[in-house]
Amino acid sequence: MAELNAAPKSSETTPLDRVLAFIRIIEGGGGGEDIRPFLSEEFVLVEAPHLLAPEGSTRTLEQVLAGADQSAQVVSGQKFDIRRTTCEAGRVVVEADWSATALMDLRYWDAGEMIRARTSSVFEVRDGRIVSQDSYDCYFAGA
């Protein structure tokens, strides 16, 4: 994982490469320290309203890093099955099926149950760092 965590150099990877590497770090259970090299100082995550956040949310870099550190207490075995990607200049769109196992009782899932969502995220990458992510998640039950 060390080479993926190295400070990004814009000439070494494409925006799509950077975003996919970032997703793989999250999938591998990476915490704040692991994802930090991928994100710019001005990073902002905007989540559209969904089942777990009915009013949506906007989080700063610090909030995202803290959330990444806490995620290991909430879910395990995160998996992103990438369905489709699109990249134009520094804008990367990723459509994926996400799943994880709940480690604690949540509003709609009990500990041990599989959480699933269809996700679409739009990332902006500048100078090898992700500056924003707009996420659209649709959670569902069943296999």
KEVO-7098 format. One record per residue: residue number from 1; residue in one letter; x, y, z of N, C-alpha, C in turn. Coordinates in Angstrom, 3 decimals. Each point is the difference from the previous one (the first is absolute). Layout:
N
<roro seq="NUM" type="A" n_px="X" n_py="Y" n_pz="Z" ca_px="X" ca_py="Y" ca_pz="Z" c_px="X" c_py="Y" c_pz="Z"/>
...
//
This chain:
143
<roro seq="1" type="M" n_px="0.813" n_py="-1.188" n_pz="0.000" ca_px="-0.813" ca_py="1.188" ca_pz="0.000" c_px="0.860" c_py="1.255" c_pz="0.000"/>
<roro seq="2" type="A" n_px="1.230" n_py="-0.105" n_pz="0.341" ca_px="0.865" ca_py="1.172" ca_pz="0.160" c_px="0.057" c_py="0.859" c_pz="-1.248"/>
<roro seq="3" type="E" n_px="0.114" n_py="-0.625" n_pz="-1.177" ca_px="0.117" ca_py="0.820" ca_pz="-1.199" c_px="-1.286" c_py="0.754" c_pz="-0.315"/>
<roro seq="4" type="L" n_px="-1.147" n_py="-0.551" n_pz="0.388" ca_px="-1.258" ca_py="0.704" ca_pz="-0.220" c_px="-0.146" c_py="1.171" c_pz="0.960"/>
<roro seq="5" type="N" n_px="0.632" n_py="-0.088" n_pz="1.156" ca_px="-0.112" ca_py="1.066" ca_pz="0.986" c_px="1.017" c_py="1.105" c_pz="-0.215"/>
<roro seq="6" type="A" n_px="0.929" n_py="-0.206" n_pz="-0.911" ca_px="1.010" ca_py="1.024" ca_pz="-0.257" c_px="-0.682" c_py="1.258" c_pz="-0.516"/>
<roro seq="7" type="A" n_px="0.602" n_py="1.131" n_pz="0.283" ca_px="-0.556" ca_py="1.267" ca_pz="-0.487" c_px="-0.155" c_py="-0.077" c_pz="-1.507"/>
<roro seq="8" type="P" n_px="-1.187" n_py="0.306" n_pz="-0.503" ca_px="-0.249" ca_py="-0.139" ca_pz="-1.425" c_px="0.806" c_py="0.993" c_pz="-0.826"/>
<roro seq="9" type="K" n_px="0.412" n_py="-0.457" n_pz="-1.148" ca_px="0.658" ca_py="0.868" ca_pz="-0.979" c_px="-0.884" c_py="-0.018" c_pz="-1.231"/>
<roro seq="10" type="S" n_px="-0.476" n_py="1.154" n_pz="-0.406" ca_px="-0.990" ca_py="0.073" ca_pz="-1.066" c_px="0.502" c_py="-0.613" c_pz="-1.299"/>
<roro seq="11" type="S" n_px="1.306" n_py="-0.019" n_pz="-0.223" ca_px="0.511" ca_py="-0.562" ca_pz="-1.246" c_px="0.048" c_py="-1.527" c_pz="0.023"/>
<roro seq="12" type="E" n_px="-0.158" n_py="-0.604" n_pz="1.185" ca_px="0.126" ca_py="-1.447" ca_pz="0.124" c_px="-1.313" c_py="-0.740" c_pz="-0.224"/>
<roro seq="13" type="T" n_px="-1.113" n_py="0.583" n_pz="0.363" ca_px="-1.267" ca_py="-0.699" ca_pz="-0.103" c_px="-1.062" c_py="0.912" c_pz="-0.602"/>
<roro seq="14" type="T" n_px="-1.002" n_py="-0.629" n_pz="-0.575" ca_px="-1.137" ca_py="0.756" ca_pz="-0.516" c_px="-0.977" c_py="0.269" c_pz="1.141"/>
<roro seq="15" type="P" n_px="-0.917" n_py="0.941" n_pz="-0.174" ca_px="-1.029" ca_py="0.199" ca_pz="1.029" c_px="-0.780" c_py="-1.287" c_pz="0.289"/>
<roro seq="16" type="L" n_px="-0.307" n_py="-0.771" n_pz="-1.027" ca_px="-0.715" ca_py="-1.256" ca_pz="0.204" c_px="0.835" c_py="-0.964" c_pz="0.845"/>
<roro seq="17" type="D" n_px="1.287" n_py="-0.125" n_pz="-0.297" ca_px="0.881" ca_py="-0.864" ca_pz="0.797" c_px="-0.019" c_py="0.416" c_pz="1.467"/>
<roro seq="18" type="R" n_px="0.069" n_py="1.301" n_pz="0.253" ca_px="0.033" ca_py="0.511" ca_pz="1.370" c_px="-1.285" c_py="-0.339" c_pz="0.736"/>
<roro seq="19" type="V" n_px="-1.144" n_py="0.215" n_pz="-0.652" ca_px="-1.288" ca_py="-0.272" ca_pz="0.635" c_px="-0.148" c_py="-1.494" c_pz="0.283"/>
<roro seq="20" type="L" n_px="0.359" n_py="-0.845" n_pz="-0.955" ca_px="-0.131" ca_py="-1.444" ca_pz="0.215" c_px="0.935" c_py="-0.480" c_pz="1.111"/>
<roro seq="21" type="A" n_px="1.183" n_py="0.560" n_pz="0.087" ca_px="0.923" ca_py="-0.353" ca_pz="1.090" c_px="-0.586" c_py="0.430" c_pz="1.348"/>
<roro seq="22" type="F" n_px="-0.595" n_py="1.178" n_pz="0.044" ca_px="-0.663" ca_py="0.506" ca_pz="1.200" c_px="-1.113" c_py="-0.950" c_pz="0.446"/>
<roro seq="23" type="I" n_px="-0.812" n_py="-0.437" n_pz="-0.939" ca_px="-1.093" ca_py="-0.929" ca_pz="0.307" c_px="0.558" c_py="-1.313" c_pz="0.541"/>
<roro seq="24" type="R" n_px="1.061" n_py="-0.501" n_pz="-0.568" ca_px="0.596" ca_py="-1.265" ca_pz="0.456" c_px="0.563" c_py="0.124" c_pz="1.410"/>
<roro seq="25" type="I" n_px="0.522" n_py="1.169" n_pz="0.355" ca_px="0.485" ca_py="0.223" ca_pz="1.366" c_px="-1.178" c_py="-0.058" c_pz="0.974"/>
<roro seq="26" type="I" n_px="-1.099" n_py="0.632" n_pz="-0.351" ca_px="-1.203" ca_py="-0.043" ca_pz="0.847" c_px="-0.485" c_py="-1.441" c_pz="0.104"/>
<roro seq="27" type="E" n_px="-0.051" n_py="-0.682" n_pz="-1.122" ca_px="-0.457" ca_py="-1.389" ca_pz="-0.022" c_px="0.879" c_py="-0.879" c_pz="0.894"/>
<roro seq="28" type="G" n_px="1.272" n_py="0.293" n_pz="0.055" ca_px="0.927" ca_py="-0.765" ca_pz="0.827" c_px="-0.049" c_py="0.371" c_pz="1.470"/>
<roro seq="29" type="G" n_px="-0.900" n_py="0.880" n_pz="0.375" ca_px="-0.145" ca_py="0.375" ca_pz="1.402" c_px="0.878" c_py="1.154" c_pz="0.423"/>
<roro seq="30" type="G" n_px="0.539" n_py="0.734" n_pz="-0.971" ca_px="0.877" ca_py="1.120" ca_pz="0.319" c_px="-0.679" c_py="1.067" c_pz="0.829"/>
<roro seq="31" type="G" n_px="0.742" n_py="0.531" n_pz="0.946" ca_px="-0.496" ca_py="1.074" ca_pz="0.846" c_px="0.435" c_py="1.348" c_pz="-0.531"/>
<roro seq="32" type="G" n_px="-0.142" n_py="1.006" n_pz="0.842" ca_px="0.318" ca_py="1.368" ca_pz="-0.386" c_px="1.420" c_py="0.176" c_pz="-0.506"/>
<roro seq="33" type="E" n_px="0.956" n_py="-0.600" n_pz="0.688" ca_px="1.400" ca_py="0.127" ca_pz="-0.405" c_px="0.242" c_py="-0.620" c_pz="-1.375"/>
<roro seq="34" type="D" n_px="-0.728" n_py="-1.072" n_pz="-0.294" ca_px="0.168" ca_py="-0.682" ca_pz="-1.282" c_px="-0.595" c_py="0.771" c_pz="-1.167"/>
<roro seq="35" type="I" n_px="-1.126" n_py="0.677" n_pz="0.223" ca_px="-0.648" ca_py="0.714" ca_pz="-1.108" c_px="0.502" c_py="1.434" c_pz="-0.144"/>
<roro seq="36" type="R" n_px="0.625" n_py="0.523" n_pz="1.037" ca_px="0.449" ca_py="1.393" ca_pz="-0.012" c_px="0.830" c_py="0.385" c_pz="-1.221"/>
<roro seq="37" type="P" n_px="0.961" n_py="-0.833" n_pz="-0.454" ca_px="0.816" ca_py="0.398" ca_pz="-1.155" c_px="-0.784" c_py="0.190" c_pz="-1.302"/>
<roro seq="38" type="F" n_px="-1.218" n_py="-0.495" n_pz="-0.050" ca_px="-0.808" ca_py="0.103" ca_pz="-1.210" c_px="-0.813" c_py="1.294" c_pz="-0.053"/>
<roro seq="39" type="L" n_px="-0.156" n_py="0.670" n_pz="1.147" ca_px="-0.931" ca_py="1.107" ca_pz="0.117" c_px="0.719" c_py="1.334" c_pz="0.154"/>
<roro seq="40" type="S" n_px="-0.548" n_py="1.023" n_pz="-0.672" ca_px="0.571" ca_py="1.342" ca_pz="0.105" c_px="-0.445" c_py="0.642" c_pz="1.309"/>
<roro seq="41" type="E" n_px="0.676" n_py="1.068" n_pz="0.360" ca_px="-0.339" ca_py="0.737" ca_pz="1.223" c_px="-1.434" c_py="0.525" c_pz="-0.024"/>
<roro seq="42" type="E" n_px="-0.504" n_py="0.327" n_pz="-1.191" ca_px="-1.351" ca_py="0.570" ca_pz="-0.104" c_px="-1.070" c_py="-1.046" c_pz="-0.297"/>
<roro seq="43" type="F" n_px="0.332" n_py="-1.276" n_pz="0.157" ca_px="-0.943" ca_py="-1.082" ca_pz="-0.313" c_px="-1.333" c_py="0.192" c_pz="0.713"/>
<roro seq="44" type="V" n_px="-1.080" n_py="-0.246" n_pz="-0.752" ca_px="-1.358" ca_py="0.047" ca_pz="0.532" c_px="-0.763" c_py="-1.195" c_pz="-0.556"/>
<roro seq="45" type="L" n_px="-0.713" n_py="-0.692" n_pz="0.886" ca_px="-0.875" ca_py="-1.105" ca_pz="-0.387" c_px="-1.439" c_py="0.454" c_pz="0.173"/>
<roro seq="46" type="V" n_px="-0.769" n_py="-0.054" n_pz="-1.077" ca_px="-1.428" ca_py="0.339" ca_pz="0.045" c_px="-0.776" c_py="-1.277" c_pz="-0.294"/>
<roro seq="47" type="E" n_px="-0.836" n_py="-0.395" n_pz="0.969" ca_px="-0.850" ca_py="-1.176" ca_pz="-0.179" c_px="-1.433" c_py="0.466" c_pz="-0.235"/>
<roro seq="48" type="A" n_px="-0.595" n_py="-0.470" n_pz="-1.092" ca_px="-1.407" ca_py="0.278" ca_pz="-0.259" c_px="-0.828" c_py="-0.751" c_pz="1.049"/>
<roro seq="49" type="P" n_px="-1.208" n_py="0.460" n_pz="0.270" ca_px="-0.846" ca_py="-0.703" ca_pz="0.979" c_px="-0.135" c_py="-1.490" c_pz="-0.344"/>
<roro seq="50" type="H" n_px="0.067" n_py="-0.823" n_pz="1.050" ca_px="-0.183" ca_py="-1.442" ca_pz="-0.159" c_px="-0.534" c_py="-0.584" c_pz="1.294"/>
<roro seq="51" type="L" n_px="-0.201" n_py="-1.301" n_pz="0.028" ca_px="-0.639" ca_py="-0.673" ca_pz="1.128" c_px="0.666" c_py="0.313" c_pz="1.336"/>
<roro seq="52" type="L" n_px="1.317" n_py="0.024" n_pz="0.042" ca_px="0.715" ca_py="0.219" ca_pz="1.258" c_px="0.211" c_py="1.478" c_pz="0.330"/>
<roro seq="53" type="A" n_px="-0.140" n_py="0.853" n_pz="-0.996" ca_px="0.126" ca_py="1.450" ca_pz="0.207" c_px="-1.100" c_py="0.684" c_pz="-0.823"/>
<roro seq="54" type="P" n_px="-1.236" n_py="-0.044" n_pz="0.495" ca_px="-1.142" ca_py="0.507" ca_pz="-0.772" c_px="0.119" c_py="1.448" c_pz="-0.456"/>
<roro seq="55" type="E" n_px="0.811" n_py="0.788" n_pz="0.696" ca_px="0.174" ca_py="1.396" ca_pz="-0.398" c_px="1.306" c_py="0.216" c_pz="-0.749"/>
<roro seq="56" type="G" n_px="0.737" n_py="-1.094" n_pz="-0.253" ca_px="1.290" ca_py="0.125" ca_pz="-0.653" c_px="1.029" c_py="0.541" c_pz="0.968"/>
<roro seq="57" type="S" n_px="1.197" n_py="0.224" n_pz="-0.509" ca_px="1.039" ca_py="0.557" ca_pz="0.866" c_px="1.114" c_py="0.606" c_pz="-0.838"/>
<roro seq="58" type="T" n_px="0.718" n_py="0.898" n_pz="0.624" ca_px="1.213" ca_py="0.571" ca_pz="-0.585" c_px="1.072" c_py="-0.119" c_pz="1.064"/>
<roro seq="59" type="R" n_px="1.134" n_py="-0.642" n_pz="-0.372" ca_px="1.071" ca_py="-0.218" ca_pz="0.969" c_px="1.322" c_py="0.551" c_pz="-0.512"/>
<roro seq="60" type="T" n_px="0.748" n_py="0.570" n_pz="0.912" ca_px="1.324" ca_py="0.547" ca_pz="-0.302" c_px="1.039" c_py="-1.118" c_pz="0.027"/>
<roro seq="61" type="L" n_px="1.207" n_py="0.338" n_pz="-0.390" ca_px="1.108" ca_py="-0.952" ca_pz="0.039" c_px="0.143" c_py="-0.611" c_pz="1.388"/>
<roro seq="62" type="E" n_px="0.037" n_py="0.812" n_pz="1.040" ca_px="0.179" ca_py="-0.500" ca_pz="1.360" c_px="-1.113" c_py="-0.959" c_pz="0.399"/>
<roro seq="63" type="Q" n_px="-1.234" n_py="0.305" n_pz="-0.367" ca_px="-1.134" ca_py="-0.865" ca_pz="0.324" c_px="0.083" c_py="-1.320" c_pz="-0.753"/>
<roro seq="64" type="V" n_px="0.438" n_py="0.041" n_pz="-1.242" ca_px="0.142" ca_py="-1.223" ca_pz="-0.798" c_px="1.100" c_py="-0.889" c_pz="0.573"/>
<roro seq="65" type="L" n_px="1.122" n_py="0.601" n_pz="0.383" ca_px="1.091" ca_py="-0.778" ca_pz="0.580" c_px="-0.429" c_py="-0.644" c_pz="1.316"/>
<roro seq="66" type="A" n_px="-0.712" n_py="0.733" n_pz="0.834" ca_px="-0.498" ca_py="-0.551" ca_pz="1.262" c_px="-0.990" c_py="-1.132" c_pz="-0.264"/>
<roro seq="67" type="G" n_px="-0.866" n_py="0.186" n_pz="-0.992" ca_px="-0.968" ca_py="-1.037" ca_pz="-0.358" c_px="0.674" c_py="-1.265" c_pz="-0.498"/>
<roro seq="68" type="A" n_px="1.075" n_py="0.161" n_pz="-0.751" ca_px="0.741" ca_py="-1.166" ca_pz="-0.495" c_px="0.598" c_py="-0.772" c_pz="1.169"/>
<roro seq="69" type="D" n_px="0.468" n_py="0.716" n_pz="1.027" ca_px="0.550" ca_py="-0.667" ca_pz="1.181" c_px="-1.083" c_py="-0.746" c_pz="0.776"/>
<roro seq="70" type="Q" n_px="-1.201" n_py="0.530" n_pz="0.026" ca_px="-1.102" ca_py="-0.614" ca_pz="0.743" c_px="-0.692" c_py="-1.124" c_pz="-0.762"/>
<roro seq="71" type="S" n_px="0.147" n_py="-0.045" n_pz="-1.312" ca_px="-0.747" ca_py="-0.973" ca_pz="-0.805" c_px="0.312" c_py="-1.444" c_pz="0.371"/>
<roro seq="72" type="A" n_px="1.202" n_py="-0.285" n_pz="0.469" ca_px="0.368" ca_py="-1.369" ca_pz="0.375" c_px="-0.796" c_py="-0.497" c_pz="1.201"/>
<roro seq="73" type="Q" n_px="-0.607" n_py="0.913" n_pz="0.742" ca_px="-0.846" ca_py="-0.384" ca_pz="1.128" c_px="-1.449" c_py="-0.217" c_pz="-0.430"/>
<roro seq="74" type="V" n_px="-0.340" n_py="0.470" n_pz="-1.193" ca_px="-1.384" ca_py="-0.040" ca_pz="-0.468" c_px="-0.230" c_py="-1.114" c_pz="-1.019"/>
<roro seq="75" type="V" n_px="0.927" n_py="-0.159" n_pz="-0.950" ca_px="-0.134" ca_py="-1.006" ca_pz="-1.054" c_px="1.324" c_py="-0.723" c_pz="-0.224"/>
<roro seq="76" type="S" n_px="-0.109" n_py="-1.187" n_pz="-0.579" ca_px="1.196" ca_py="-0.737" ca_pz="-0.414" c_px="-0.243" c_py="-0.573" c_pz="-1.388"/>
<roro seq="77" type="G" n_px="1.086" n_py="-0.381" n_pz="-0.642" ca_px="-0.110" ca_py="-0.660" ca_pz="-1.298" c_px="-0.600" c_py="0.868" c_pz="-1.088"/>
<roro seq="78" type="Q" n_px="0.326" n_py="1.299" n_pz="0.001" ca_px="-0.527" ca_py="0.854" ca_pz="-1.062" c_px="0.450" c_py="-0.514" c_pz="-1.360"/>
<roro seq="79" type="K" n_px="-0.920" n_py="-0.003" n_pz="-0.946" ca_px="0.296" ca_py="-0.451" ca_pz="-1.355" c_px="-0.651" c_py="0.957" c_pz="-0.978"/>
<roro seq="80" type="F" n_px="0.785" n_py="0.465" n_pz="-0.957" ca_px="-0.521" ca_py="0.835" ca_pz="-1.080" c_px="0.115" c_py="-0.802" c_pz="-1.288"/>
<roro seq="81" type="D" n_px="-1.131" n_py="-0.356" n_pz="-0.588" ca_px="-0.014" ca_py="-0.666" ca_pz="-1.294" c_px="-0.233" c_py="1.095" c_pz="-1.038"/>
<roro seq="82" type="I" n_px="1.083" n_py="0.434" n_pz="-0.631" ca_px="-0.079" ca_py="1.108" ca_pz="-0.957" c_px="-0.760" c_py="-0.455" c_pz="-1.239"/>
<roro seq="83" type="R" n_px="-1.076" n_py="0.690" n_pz="-0.306" ca_px="-0.835" ca_py="-0.341" ca_pz="-1.158" c_px="0.411" c_py="0.785" c_pz="-1.244"/>
<roro seq="84" type="R" n_px="0.353" n_py="1.285" n_pz="0.217" ca_px="0.310" ca_py="0.852" ca_pz="-1.146" c_px="0.730" c_py="1.241" c_pz="0.490"/>
<roro seq="85" type="T" n_px="0.923" n_py="0.477" n_pz="-0.818" ca_px="0.703" ca_py="1.252" ca_pz="0.304" c_px="-0.017" c_py="0.883" c_pz="-1.236"/>
<roro seq="86" type="T" n_px="0.062" n_py="1.285" n_pz="0.253" ca_px="0.114" ca_py="0.987" ca_pz="-1.069" c_px="0.989" c_py="1.051" c_pz="0.485"/>
<roro seq="87" type="C" n_px="0.879" n_py="0.419" n_pz="-0.881" ca_px="0.982" ca_py="1.008" ca_pz="0.385" c_px="0.115" c_py="1.030" c_pz="-1.114"/>
<roro seq="88" type="E" n_px="-0.117" n_py="1.256" n_pz="0.381" ca_px="0.201" ca_py="1.101" ca_pz="-0.937" c_px="0.829" c_py="1.052" c_pz="0.719"/>
<roro seq="89" type="A" n_px="1.210" n_py="0.194" n_pz="-0.479" ca_px="0.961" ca_py="0.906" ca_pz="0.655" c_px="0.139" c_py="-0.426" c_pz="1.453"/>
<roro seq="90" type="G" n_px="-0.295" n_py="0.875" n_pz="0.958" ca_px="0.148" ca_py="-0.326" ca_pz="1.410" c_px="-1.260" c_py="-0.495" c_pz="0.667"/>
<roro seq="91" type="R" n_px="-1.050" n_py="-0.200" n_pz="-0.761" ca_px="-1.269" ca_py="-0.489" ca_pz="0.565" c_px="-0.115" c_py="-1.498" c_pz="-0.245"/>
<roro seq="92" type="V" n_px="-0.225" n_py="-0.747" n_pz="1.085" ca_px="-0.125" ca_py="-1.453" ca_pz="-0.074" c_px="-1.341" c_py="-0.393" c_pz="0.601"/>
<roro seq="93" type="V" n_px="-0.754" n_py="-0.806" n_pz="-0.740" ca_px="-1.270" ca_py="-0.515" ca_pz="0.495" c_px="0.158" c_py="-1.511" c_pz="0.170"/>
<roro seq="94" type="V" n_px="-0.386" n_py="-0.483" n_pz="1.182" ca_px="0.088" ca_py="-1.423" ca_pz="0.298" c_px="-1.376" c_py="-0.489" c_pz="0.425"/>
<roro seq="95" type="E" n_px="-0.473" n_py="-1.037" n_pz="-0.682" ca_px="-1.236" ca_py="-0.674" ca_pz="0.391" c_px="0.405" c_py="-1.356" c_pz="0.546"/>
<roro seq="96" type="A" n_px="-0.502" n_py="-0.327" n_pz="1.194" ca_px="0.425" ca_py="-1.242" ca_pz="0.645" c_px="-1.115" c_py="-0.574" c_pz="0.866"/>
<roro seq="97" type="D" n_px="0.115" n_py="-1.298" n_pz="0.249" ca_px="-0.809" ca_py="-0.658" ca_pz="1.014" c_px="0.894" c_py="-0.123" c_pz="1.218"/>
<roro seq="98" type="W" n_px="-0.464" n_py="0.514" n_pz="1.133" ca_px="0.763" ca_py="-0.020" ca_pz="1.241" c_px="-0.676" c_py="-0.947" c_pz="0.967"/>
<roro seq="99" type="S" n_px="0.798" n_py="-0.707" n_pz="0.775" ca_px="-0.545" ca_py="-0.825" ca_pz="1.068" c_px="0.978" c_py="-0.033" c_pz="1.159"/>
<roro seq="100" type="A" n_px="-0.533" n_py="-0.268" n_pz="1.178" ca_px="0.799" ca_py="-0.136" ca_pz="1.215" c_px="-0.855" c_py="-0.718" c_pz="1.034"/>
<roro seq="101" type="T" n_px="0.648" n_py="-0.536" n_pz="1.003" ca_px="-0.697" ca_py="-0.659" ca_pz="1.100" c_px="-0.087" c_py="0.956" c_pz="1.179"/>
<roro seq="102" type="A" n_px="-1.207" n_py="0.161" n_pz="0.534" ca_px="-0.202" ca_py="0.863" ca_pz="1.165" c_px="0.641" c_py="-0.650" c_pz="1.223"/>
<roro seq="103" type="L" n_px="0.783" n_py="0.761" n_pz="0.737" ca_px="0.638" ca_py="-0.505" ca_pz="1.216" c_px="-0.780" c_py="0.372" c_pz="1.257"/>
<roro seq="104" type="M" n_px="-0.994" n_py="0.842" n_pz="-0.172" ca_px="-0.847" ca_py="0.421" ca_pz="1.120" c_px="-1.414" c_py="0.155" c_pz="-0.539"/>
<roro seq="105" type="D" n_px="-0.952" n_py="0.049" n_pz="0.899" ca_px="-1.373" ca_py="0.235" ca_pz="-0.419" c_px="-0.110" c_py="1.433" c_pz="-0.510"/>
<roro seq="106" type="L" n_px="-0.561" n_py="0.111" n_pz="-1.198" ca_px="-0.236" ca_py="1.302" ca_pz="-0.618" c_px="-1.502" c_py="0.166" c_pz="-0.171"/>
<roro seq="107" type="R" n_px="-0.418" n_py="1.139" n_pz="-0.462" ca_px="-1.436" ca_py="0.291" ca_pz="-0.099" c_px="-0.762" c_py="-1.054" c_pz="-0.814"/>
<roro seq="108" type="Y" n_px="0.566" n_py="-0.435" n_pz="-1.111" ca_px="-0.712" ca_py="-0.933" ca_pz="-0.876" c_px="0.652" c_py="-1.369" c_pz="-0.090"/>
<roro seq="109" type="W" n_px="1.131" n_py="-0.191" n_pz="0.661" ca_px="0.716" ca_py="-1.276" ca_pz="-0.059" c_px="0.463" c_py="-0.397" c_pz="1.384"/>
<roro seq="110" type="D" n_px="0.000" n_py="-1.297" n_pz="0.263" ca_px="0.533" ca_py="-0.531" ca_pz="1.244" c_px="1.456" c_py="-0.391" c_pz="-0.208"/>
<roro seq="111" type="A" n_px="0.739" n_py="-0.058" n_pz="1.093" ca_px="1.399" ca_py="-0.439" ca_pz="-0.071" c_px="0.055" c_py="-1.360" c_pz="-0.708"/>
<roro seq="112" type="G" n_px="0.938" n_py="-0.121" n_pz="-0.913" ca_px="0.164" ca_py="-1.243" ca_pz="-0.757" c_px="-0.713" c_py="-0.010" c_pz="-1.342"/>
<roro seq="113" type="E" n_px="-0.921" n_py="0.919" n_pz="-0.219" ca_px="-0.721" ca_py="0.054" ca_pz="-1.271" c_px="0.818" c_py="0.737" c_pz="-1.057"/>
<roro seq="114" type="M" n_px="-0.238" n_py="-0.377" n_pz="-1.247" ca_px="0.659" ca_py="0.633" ca_pz="-1.134" c_px="-0.760" c_py="1.273" c_pz="-0.378"/>
<roro seq="115" type="I" n_px="0.746" n_py="1.081" n_pz="-0.139" ca_px="-0.549" ca_py="1.274" ca_pz="-0.478" c_px="0.398" c_py="0.107" c_pz="-1.468"/>
<roro seq="116" type="R" n_px="-0.924" n_py="0.397" n_pz="-0.844" ca_px="0.285" ca_py="0.126" ca_pz="-1.437" c_px="-0.507" c_py="1.348" c_pz="-0.513"/>
<roro seq="117" type="A" n_px="0.720" n_py="0.521" n_pz="-0.980" ca_px="-0.424" ca_py="1.253" ca_pz="-0.626" c_px="0.514" c_py="0.044" c_pz="-1.431"/>
<roro seq="118" type="R" n_px="-0.773" n_py="0.619" n_pz="-0.859" ca_px="0.473" ca_py="0.375" ca_pz="-1.334" c_px="0.475" c_py="1.428" c_pz="0.156"/>
<roro seq="119" type="T" n_px="1.224" n_py="0.275" n_pz="-0.387" ca_px="0.566" ca_py="1.331" ca_pz="0.180" c_px="0.452" c_py="0.588" c_pz="-1.323"/>
<roro seq="120" type="S" n_px="-0.094" n_py="1.288" n_pz="-0.079" ca_px="0.602" ca_py="0.772" ca_pz="-1.085" c_px="0.694" c_py="1.174" c_pz="0.664"/>
<roro seq="121" type="S" n_px="1.250" n_py="0.196" n_pz="-0.350" ca_px="0.763" ca_py="1.106" ca_pz="0.570" c_px="0.699" c_py="0.763" c_pz="-1.105"/>
<roro seq="122" type="V" n_px="-0.002" n_py="1.312" n_pz="0.147" ca_px="0.688" ca_py="0.877" ca_pz="-0.931" c_px="1.167" c_py="0.620" c_pz="0.766"/>
<roro seq="123" type="F" n_px="1.207" n_py="-0.276" n_pz="-0.458" ca_px="1.214" ca_py="0.496" ca_pz="0.622" c_px="0.611" c_py="1.080" c_pz="-0.871"/>
<roro seq="124" type="E" n_px="0.585" n_py="1.003" n_pz="0.630" ca_px="0.810" ca_py="1.000" ca_pz="-0.699" c_px="1.437" c_py="-0.198" c_pz="0.471"/>
<roro seq="125" type="V" n_px="0.917" n_py="-0.172" n_pz="-0.951" ca_px="1.406" ca_py="-0.227" ca_pz="0.307" c_px="0.806" c_py="1.144" c_pz="-0.608"/>
<roro seq="126" type="R" n_px="0.871" n_py="0.584" n_pz="0.830" ca_px="0.853" ca_py="1.086" ca_pz="-0.476" c_px="1.403" c_py="-0.223" c_pz="0.556"/>
<roro seq="127" type="D" n_px="0.990" n_py="0.044" n_pz="-0.870" ca_px="1.396" ca_py="-0.183" ca_pz="0.407" c_px="0.205" c_py="-1.296" c_pz="0.780"/>
<roro seq="128" type="G" n_px="-0.687" n_py="-1.058" n_pz="-0.439" ca_px="0.189" ca_py="-1.314" ca_pz="0.607" c_px="-0.722" c_py="-0.226" c_pz="1.308"/>
<roro seq="129" type="R" n_px="-0.809" n_py="0.960" n_pz="0.437" ca_px="-0.736" ca_py="-0.135" ca_pz="1.259" c_px="-1.494" c_py="0.192" c_pz="-0.250"/>
<roro seq="130" type="I" n_px="-0.796" n_py="-0.735" n_pz="0.759" ca_px="-1.452" ca_py="0.117" ca_pz="-0.101" c_px="-0.422" c_py="1.242" c_pz="0.783"/>
<roro seq="131" type="V" n_px="-0.679" n_py="0.927" n_pz="-0.673" ca_px="-0.425" ca_py="1.234" ca_pz="0.664" c_px="-1.467" c_py="-0.044" c_pz="0.433"/>
<roro seq="132" type="S" n_px="-0.795" n_py="-0.876" n_pz="-0.635" ca_px="-1.395" ca_py="-0.127" ca_pz="0.416" c_px="-0.560" c_py="-1.337" c_pz="-0.448"/>
<roro seq="133" type="Q" n_px="-1.047" n_py="-0.397" n_pz="0.718" ca_px="-0.758" ca_py="-1.200" ca_pz="-0.352" c_px="-1.461" c_py="0.291" c_pz="0.280"/>
<roro seq="134" type="D" n_px="-0.832" n_py="-0.161" n_pz="-1.008" ca_px="-1.449" ca_py="0.073" ca_pz="0.161" c_px="-0.506" c_py="-1.429" c_pz="-0.117"/>
<roro seq="135" type="S" n_px="-0.690" n_py="-0.471" n_pz="1.039" ca_px="-0.384" ca_py="-1.402" ca_pz="0.071" c_px="-1.518" c_py="-0.148" c_pz="0.011"/>
<roro seq="136" type="Y" n_px="-0.466" n_py="-0.959" n_pz="-0.784" ca_px="-1.426" ca_py="-0.302" ca_pz="-0.120" c_px="-0.166" c_py="-1.484" c_pz="0.298"/>
<roro seq="137" type="D" n_px="-0.511" n_py="-0.318" n_pz="1.199" ca_px="-0.087" ca_py="-1.381" ca_pz="0.469" c_px="-1.449" c_py="-0.440" c_pz="0.119"/>
<roro seq="138" type="C" n_px="-0.258" n_py="-1.204" n_pz="-0.477" ca_px="-1.338" ca_py="-0.582" ca_pz="0.106" c_px="0.142" c_py="-1.333" c_pz="0.738"/>
<roro seq="139" type="Y" n_px="-0.370" n_py="-0.011" n_pz="1.275" ca_px="0.085" ca_py="-1.209" ca_pz="0.824" c_px="-1.193" c_py="-0.891" c_pz="-0.257"/>
<roro seq="140" type="F" n_px="0.223" n_py="-1.317" n_pz="0.092" ca_px="-1.097" ca_py="-0.936" ca_pz="-0.192" c_px="0.243" c_py="-1.259" c_pz="0.812"/>
<roro seq="141" type="A" n_px="-1.061" n_py="-0.765" n_pz="0.185" ca_px="0.076" ca_py="-1.261" ca_pz="0.757" c_px="0.006" c_py="-1.168" c_pz="-0.987"/>
<roro seq="142" type="G" n_px="0.439" n_py="-1.133" n_pz="0.473" ca_px="-0.035" ca_py="-1.206" ca_pz="-0.825" c_px="1.301" c_py="-0.259" c_pz="-0.706"/>
<roro seq="143" type="A" n_px="0.054" n_py="-1.155" n_pz="-0.650" ca_px="1.226" ca_py="-0.441" ca_pz="-0.673" c_px="0.191" c_py="0.647" c_pz="-1.340"/>
//
